[in-house]
Amino acid sequence: MKLTDAQAKKILERWPQRTNKLWKPPGGKGFWLRACPSAGVAAYPHLSTPGAENFRTKPDGLYVFFHNFSFCDVVCIESCGTAQNLYDKRSRYSLASHSLLLVCNKEWLLETISVQRGTHKTRWEAARTFSSKPRNKTLRLPVRHLRVLYTLEDNLYKSWKKNHVANGHEYYCRHSSLDTYNSPATRLFLRGMSLESHFRTI
């Protein structure tokens, strides 16, 4: 199975707009918000390096956990169909080369999304981690905890698994696994990306 970026994003649109099931919320309270693919019309958040005006990183999938207005944790999802594509995308998340910032517009946080039982909330309210309504036009938050899920074409997955060792922030699955996020096995795998999975006792 081989997905195009458009097909991968179409699948990711079916993933929840907010969740505390795929990844446990740090500290036990609040929700992860799906930043990309975004369900609204406002410009969605992206990743950047401090001081950079160009060369923004816009993952195929992006979930954000906001720690009020101080910092954030992110889970990125990147669909890769070729080895060259994988090399390019891996280079964007090299922990040794630079720090990352999440750049988020106030308009995106003020958009409403559907939450449980058909109710709607603005994103900043749905996150349950903000102390007040956002006022600044743009938030630039340092990324504290980074995890990246690379989903690979099946043959590339087999070759990569045989010949490479993943870095601590990297996780891998086949393209065919991307649409199985509701399965118990995939949920168990995704929960291993949580910050709390590093600690025996919570």
Backbone hydrogen bonds, N-H to C=O, Kabsch-Sander energy under -0.5 kcal/mol:
donor,donor_aa,acceptor,acceptor_aa,energy
8,A,4,T,-2.5
9,K,5,D,-2.4
10,K,6,A,-1.8
11,I,7,Q,-1.9
12,L,8,A,-2.4
13,E,9,K,-1.5
14,R,11,I,-1.7
15,W,12,L,-1.1
19,T,32,W,-2.1
28,G,25,P,-2.7
29,K,26,P,-0.6
31,F,127,A,-1.8
32,W,19,T,-2.8
33,L,64,V,-2.9
34,R,17,Q,-3.1
35,A,33,L,-0.7
35,A,62,L,-3.1
36,C,62,L,-1.6
46,H,103,V,-1.8
47,L,57,T,-2.8
48,S,101,L,-2.4
52,A,49,T,-2.3
57,T,47,L,-3.0
58,K,56,R,-0.6
60,D,77,I,-0.6
61,G,77,I,-2.2
62,L,36,C,-2.7
63,Y,75,V,-2.6
64,V,33,L,-2.6
65,F,73,D,-2.8
66,F,64,V,-0.6
67,H,71,F,-2.7
68,N,66,F,-1.0
70,S,67,H,-2.1
71,F,67,H,-0.9
72,C,142,P,-2.0
73,D,65,F,-2.3
74,V,145,H,-2.8
75,V,63,Y,-2.3
76,C,147,R,-3.0
77,I,61,G,-2.9
78,E,149,L,-2.7
80,C,78,E,-0.5
80,C,151,T,-2.8
86,L,82,T,-1.9
87,Y,83,A,-2.7
88,D,84,Q,-2.3
89,K,85,N,-2.2
90,R,86,L,-2.7
91,S,87,Y,-1.6
92,R,88,D,-0.6
92,R,89,K,-0.8
93,Y,90,R,-1.5
94,S,91,S,-0.9
95,L,93,Y,-0.5
97,S,94,S,-0.9
98,H,94,S,-1.0
101,L,48,S,-3.1
102,L,141,L,-3.1
103,V,46,H,-3.0
103,V,101,L,-0.6
104,C,102,L,-0.6
104,C,139,L,-2.7
106,K,137,K,-2.9
108,W,105,N,-0.6
109,L,105,N,-1.3
110,L,106,K,-1.6
111,E,107,E,-0.8
111,E,108,W,-0.7
113,I,121,K,-3.0
115,V,119,T,-3.3
118,G,115,V,-0.9
119,T,116,Q,-1.4
121,K,113,I,-2.1
123,R,111,E,-2.1
124,W,109,L,-2.1
126,A,122,T,-2.9
127,A,123,R,-2.0
128,R,124,W,-0.6
128,R,125,E,-0.6
129,T,124,W,-0.5
130,F,124,W,-0.6
139,L,104,C,-3.5
141,L,102,L,-2.5
143,V,100,L,-2.2
144,R,72,C,-3.2
144,R,142,P,-0.6
145,H,72,C,-0.6
146,L,144,R,-0.5
147,R,74,V,-1.6
148,V,169,H,-2.9
149,L,76,C,-3.2
150,Y,148,V,-0.6
150,Y,171,Y,-3.2
151,T,78,E,-2.8
151,T,149,L,-0.6
152,L,150,Y,-0.6
152,L,173,C,-2.8
153,E,80,C,-1.3
154,D,1,M,-1.3
157,Y,153,E,-2.8
158,K,154,D,-2.1
159,S,155,N,-2.1
160,W,156,L,-3.0
161,K,157,Y,-2.6
162,K,158,K,-1.5
163,N,159,S,-1.5
164,H,160,W,-1.8
170,E,167,N,-1.8
171,Y,148,V,-2.3
173,C,150,Y,-2.0
175,H,152,L,-2.4
177,S,174,R,-1.4
178,L,175,H,-1.4
180,T,177,S,-1.8
181,Y,178,L,-0.5
183,S,180,T,-2.0
187,R,183,S,-2.5
188,L,184,P,-2.1
189,F,185,A,-1.9
190,L,186,T,-2.8
191,R,187,R,-2.4
192,G,188,L,-0.8
192,G,189,F,-0.7
193,M,190,L,-2.1
194,S,191,R,-1.5
197,S,194,S,-1.2
198,H,195,L,-1.5
199,F,196,E,-1.8
